[in-house]
């Protein structure tokens, strides 16, 4: 059986099958990107988010999550538009 490897999505975000079942997390943590995105949607500011995780998330890491989410949304939209 082939062992799955960690996939890096940027400087701060990773998917590792050994951590949180391969969900996107911030490197060196078990903090899921999805959780942080949900906090942003609830209007938590970046400082509050970092504080909720004892300062283990930097503003740069949160910004990378937002940037990657935006890029994924644009890519998905473009694929749908081309398929139509």
Secondary structure, DSSP 8 states (H G I E B T S, - for coil): ------EE-SSSEEE-TTSGGG-EEETTS--BHHHHHHHHHTT--HHHHHHHTTT-S-HHHHHHHHHHHHHHHHHHHHHHHHH-
